């Protein structure tokens, strides 16, 4: 019996923020996988090791969590005033599903460094020792991200003393600006329902308030008390509670329907990456992952968010963008949890520690608009070479 050989595809394995993913140049993919379709999805599923009934992705580059089951496809940008086109794939672990409906804010931090290292920017743009500005076209949501990447000796600087809660080792700081970050879909509005708070009626859960916002990534914010939580939970408290997970998924589906992202509740299962569901609470003392103390006086509010049906170990960068924008608008549940005052910058507590993010918003013609959100992440190349994929897998 003849067996298919393995293909070798050039790849780079990178950490960006609190996520890891496989970075691929579009030109290096097999021809059938260079454009959207079943072949590309099948290739990425096999590359990451999905679907895996054991939930570990042992036979692939994934690592059994939503933060590590990710792929990025990049190419030099053909768009004016942009340097790189960036397409993000969230790969399901247990299911044969690739979700293209949103961005990854954490991996966004690695796109600028990758583009510089690939030689996609003119040498004159790269400071010998300083900062290089990279303009990124985020193809999933059709928006611009500006990355400010530190350089040393004319190369990307990866090591440094910037500490990011959720990442063990310090690295160089990469500043990101999300320009006009209202995501595509949901009518193109910051608040798809034109309200800062809605009331959701969810069978089996009840009626509760929610802020439905479409900045960075479509996100549903609820009050921790309304879902039986305190806002200080760590992963095991939620992920080990099947009833809680089912409750959050029901809320996510009904919120997606109200936001206009889906036409039928059953469609929510086909886009597990978006919208996100998060719960907020006023500041409180708690012990973060690893025992690090977080003091109530050090944060403005607490936020916990779920990714692909599990509590995120830290915070998704795109949800941090949504948090910043919601905190800047009076009356949202995020603003209420932070004391009620509108803020152009907010520090919140998450399961791994704290994070600071800032937003610029304005009310124009009766509607709220987010113009820019900024945050800091870090990024590092972990490995580069080739990934191998069985030739008959796509």
C-alpha positions in Angstrom: 0.0 0.0 0.0 1.4 3.4 -1.0 1.3 6.2 1.6 1.5 9.9 0.9 4.7 11.7 1.6 5.0 14.7 3.9 5.2 18.3 2.5 7.7 20.7 4.0 6.3 24.2 4.3 8.5 27.1 5.6 7.1 28.4 8.9 7.9 30.4 12.0 6.6 29.6 15.4 6.1 32.8 17.3 4.7 34.1 20.6 2.7 37.2 20.4 1.4 38.6 23.7 -0.1 35.7 25.7 -0.7 33.5 22.5 1.5 31.4 20.3 0.9 30.5 16.6 2.4 29.2 13.4 3.3 32.0 11.0 3.2 31.2 7.3 3.9 33.2 4.2 1.0 33.0 1.8 3.4 32.3 -1.2 4.8 29.3 0.6 1.5 27.5 0.9 0.4 24.8 -1.6 -1.4 26.5 -4.5 -4.8 25.0 -3.4 -4.4 26.6 0.1 -3.3 30.1 -0.9 -6.9 31.2 -1.1 -10.0 30.7 1.1 -11.7 27.4 0.9 -11.8 23.8 2.1 -8.2 23.0 1.1 -6.8 25.8 3.2 -8.9 24.9 6.2 -7.9 21.2 6.0 -4.2 22.1 5.7 -4.4 24.3 8.9 -6.3 21.7 10.8 -3.8 19.0 10.0 -0.9 21.4 10.7 -2.2 22.2 14.2 -3.3 18.6 14.9 -7.1 19.0 14.8 -9.6 17.6 15.2 -8.2 15.8 18.2 -10.7 13.7 20.3 -8.1 13.8 23.2 -8.0 17.6 23.2 -4.2 17.7 23.2 -3.2 18.2 19.5 -0.3 15.9 20.0 0.1 15.2 16.3 0.4 18.9 15.3 1.8 22.3 16.3 -1.2 23.2 18.6 -0.9 22.8 22.3 -4.5 22.0 23.4 -5.7 25.5 24.3 -7.3 28.3 22.4 -4.2 30.5 23.0 -2.0 28.1 21.1 -4.3 26.6 18.4 -3.7 29.5 16.0 -2.2 30.1 12.5 -1.3 33.4 10.8 -1.0 33.8 7.0 1.1 36.9 5.9 2.1 38.6 2.7 3.6 41.9 1.7 0.7 44.3 1.4 -0.6 45.6 -1.9 -2.7 48.2 -0.2 -1.5 51.8 -0.2 0.2 52.9 3.0 0.4 49.4 4.4 3.3 47.1 4.8 1.8 43.7 5.5 -1.5 41.8 5.0 -2.3 39.7 8.0 -4.9 36.9 8.1 -5.7 35.1 11.3 -7.1 31.6 11.8 -8.5 30.3 15.0 -8.4 26.5 14.8 -10.8 24.5 16.8 -9.2 21.7 18.9 -11.9 19.0 19.1 -13.8 19.9 15.9 -12.9 20.1 12.2 -13.5 23.9 12.2 -11.4 26.9 11.3 -12.9 30.2 12.4 -11.9 33.3 10.3 -14.5 35.7 11.8 -12.1 37.8 13.9 -8.6 38.9 14.7 -6.1 37.9 17.4 -4.9 40.9 19.3 -2.1 39.1 21.0 -0.6 37.7 17.8 -1.0 41.1 16.2 2.1 42.0 18.2 4.2 39.5 16.3 3.1 40.6 12.8 5.3 43.8 12.7 8.5 42.0 13.9 7.8 39.2 11.4 7.4 41.7 8.5 10.6 43.5 9.4 12.6 40.2 9.6 11.2 39.1 6.2 12.6 42.2 4.6 9.2 43.5 3.6 10.0 47.1 4.7 12.5 49.4 3.0 15.8 49.5 4.8 15.5 53.3 5.2 12.4 52.8 7.3 14.2 50.6 9.9 16.0 52.6 12.6 19.5 51.3 13.5 18.6 51.7 17.2 15.1 53.0 17.9 11.6 52.1 16.7 10.2 51.0 13.4 6.5 51.7 12.6 4.8 49.0 10.7 1.3 49.5 9.2 -0.7 46.2 9.2 -3.8 45.4 7.2 -5.9 43.1 9.3 -7.8 41.2 6.6 -10.3 39.4 8.9 -11.9 42.6 10.0 -10.6 45.0 7.3 -8.9 47.4 9.7 -5.5 48.9 10.2 -3.1 48.2 13.1 0.0 50.2 13.6 2.8 48.4 15.4 5.7 50.3 16.9 8.5 47.7 17.0 11.8 48.3 18.8 15.0 47.8 16.8 18.7 47.4 17.8 21.5 47.2 15.4 19.1 47.5 12.5 17.3 44.3 13.6 14.1 43.6 15.5 14.8 43.7 19.2 13.1 40.8 21.0 14.7 40.7 24.4 14.0 43.5 27.0 12.6 44.3 30.4 8.9 44.7 29.5 6.9 42.4 31.7 3.5 41.1 30.6 1.3 39.3 33.0 0.5 35.9 31.6 4.0 35.6 30.1 6.8 34.2 32.3 9.8 36.0 30.9 10.3 39.7 30.1 10.9 40.9 26.5 10.9 44.0 24.4 7.7 46.1 24.4 5.7 46.3 21.1 3.1 49.1 21.2 0.0 48.5 19.1 -2.6 51.1 17.9 -5.9 49.8 16.6 -7.1 52.4 14.2 -10.9 52.9 13.8 -11.3 49.5 15.5 -15.0 49.0 15.0 -15.1 45.5 13.5 -16.9 44.5 10.3 -20.3 43.0 10.8 -22.9 43.8 13.3 -24.0 46.7 11.1 -20.6 48.5 11.4 -21.7 50.2 14.6 -19.7 50.4 17.9 -22.9 49.4 19.7 -24.9 47.3 17.2 -28.2 47.9 19.0 -27.5 51.6 19.5 -27.7 51.1 23.2 -24.9 50.9 25.8 -26.9 48.3 27.8 -29.4 45.7 26.5 -31.5 43.2 28.3 -31.1 39.6 27.2 -33.8 37.0 27.8 -32.0 33.6 27.7 -33.9 30.4 28.4 -32.4 28.5 31.3 -30.4 31.6 32.4 -33.0 34.3 32.8 -33.1 38.0 32.0 -30.0 40.0 32.5 -28.2 43.2 31.4 -25.5 43.1 28.7 -23.3 45.6 26.9 -22.9 44.5 23.3 -19.9 46.2 21.7 -18.2 45.7 18.4 -14.8 47.2 18.9 -11.6 45.1 18.4 -13.8 42.0 18.3 -17.6 41.7 18.9 -17.9 41.2 22.7 -20.7 40.6 25.1 -20.1 42.0 28.6 -22.3 40.9 31.6 -22.2 41.6 35.3 -20.4 38.9 37.2 -23.1 38.8 39.9 -25.8 38.1 37.3 -24.0 34.9 36.2 -23.1 33.7 39.7 -19.5 34.8 39.7 -17.3 37.3 41.6 -14.9 38.4 38.9 -11.9 36.9 40.7 -12.3 33.4 39.2 -9.3 31.5 37.7 -9.6 28.9 34.9 -10.3 25.9 37.0 -13.3 27.5 38.6 -15.1 28.0 35.3 -13.6 25.3 33.0 -14.5 22.6 35.6 -18.1 23.7 35.8 -20.1 22.3 32.8 -23.2 24.2 33.8 -21.4 27.5 33.9 -19.8 26.8 30.5 -23.2 25.9 29.0 -24.7 29.1 30.6 -22.0 31.3 29.0 -22.4 29.6 25.6 -26.2 30.3 25.7 -25.5 33.9 26.6 -23.0 34.2 23.8 -25.4 32.7 21.2 -28.3 35.0 22.2 -25.9 38.0 22.3 -24.6 37.1 18.8 -28.2 37.0 17.6 -29.0 40.4 19.1 -25.9 41.9 17.5 -26.9 40.7 14.1 -23.9 38.4 13.7 -26.0 35.4 13.1 -29.5 34.8 11.8 -30.3 31.7 13.9 -29.1 30.6 17.4 -27.7 27.3 15.9 -25.2 29.3 13.8 -23.3 30.4 16.9 -21.6 26.9 17.1 -20.1 27.5 13.6 -18.3 30.7 14.7 -17.0 29.9 18.2 -14.2 32.6 17.9 -16.7 35.5 17.8 -18.4 37.0 19.6 -16.5 36.8 22.9 -18.3 36.6 26.2 -16.9 38.3 29.3 -18.0 39.2 32.8 -17.0 42.3 34.8 -16.9 43.2 38.5 -15.7 46.0 40.7 -12.1 45.9 42.0 -11.3 43.2 44.6 -8.2 41.5 46.1 -7.4 38.1 44.6 -4.5 35.8 43.9 -3.7 35.5 40.2 -2.3 32.4 38.5 0.9 31.3 40.2 -0.1 33.0 43.4 0.7 36.6 42.4 -1.4 39.0 44.5 -3.6 41.6 42.8 -4.8 44.4 45.0 -8.1 46.1 44.6 -6.3 49.5 44.7 -4.2 48.6 41.7 -7.0 48.1 39.2 -10.1 49.9 38.1 -12.2 46.8 37.6 -12.0 43.0 37.1 -12.7 41.2 33.8 -12.8 37.5 32.9 -13.4 36.4 29.3 -14.0 33.1 27.6 -12.3 32.0 24.4 -13.5 29.0 22.3 -15.7 27.9 25.2 -13.0 28.1 28.0 -11.9 30.8 30.4 -8.9 32.6 29.0 -5.8 32.3 31.1 -5.1 36.0 30.8 -6.9 38.3 28.4 -7.4 38.3 24.6 -5.9 41.5 23.1 -9.0 42.1 21.0 -11.2 41.9 24.1 -8.8 44.3 25.8 -9.6 46.7 22.9 -13.3 46.2 23.6 -12.8 46.8 27.3 -10.9 50.0 26.7 -13.6 51.4 24.4 -16.5 50.3 26.7 -14.8 51.8 29.7 -14.6 55.2 27.9 -18.4 55.3 27.4 -20.6 56.2 30.4 -23.3 53.7 31.3 -21.8 50.5 29.9 -21.4 47.6 32.3 -17.6 48.0 32.0 -17.8 51.7 33.0 -20.2 50.8 35.9 -17.8 48.1 37.2 -15.0 50.7 37.1 -17.0 53.2 39.2 -19.1 54.9 36.6 -16.6 57.5 35.3 -15.7 57.5 31.7 -12.0 56.7 31.3 -9.5 57.2 28.4 -7.3 54.6 30.0 -8.1 51.7 32.3 -6.2 49.0 34.2 -8.1 45.8 34.8 -7.4 42.6 36.6 -7.5 39.3 34.7 -6.7 35.7 35.8 -2.9 36.2 35.2 -2.5 39.7 36.7 -3.3 43.1 35.3 -3.3 45.0 32.0 -3.5 48.6 31.0 -5.2 49.8 27.8 -6.3 53.2 26.5 -9.1 54.3 24.0 -10.2 57.4 22.2 -13.9 57.6 21.6 -16.3 60.4 20.6 -20.0 60.8 20.2 -20.8 61.9 16.6 -24.3 62.4 15.2 -25.8 60.6 18.2 -23.6 57.5 17.9 -20.5 56.5 19.7 -17.3 56.1 17.6 -14.0 54.5 18.6 -11.1 56.2 16.8 -8.1 54.5 18.3 -7.2 52.0 21.0 -3.6 51.4 22.2 -2.0 48.7 24.2 1.4 47.1 24.8 2.4 43.5 24.1 5.6 41.7 23.4 6.6 39.1 20.8 9.4 36.6 20.2 10.4 34.0 17.6 10.4 30.6 19.2 11.4 28.5 16.2 11.8 28.8 12.5 12.3 26.2 9.7 9.6 24.0 8.2 6.4 22.4 9.3 5.6 19.0 7.8 2.1 18.0 6.8 1.0 14.8 5.1 0.4 15.6 1.4 -3.0 13.9 1.4 -4.4 15.9 4.3 -6.0 18.7 2.2 
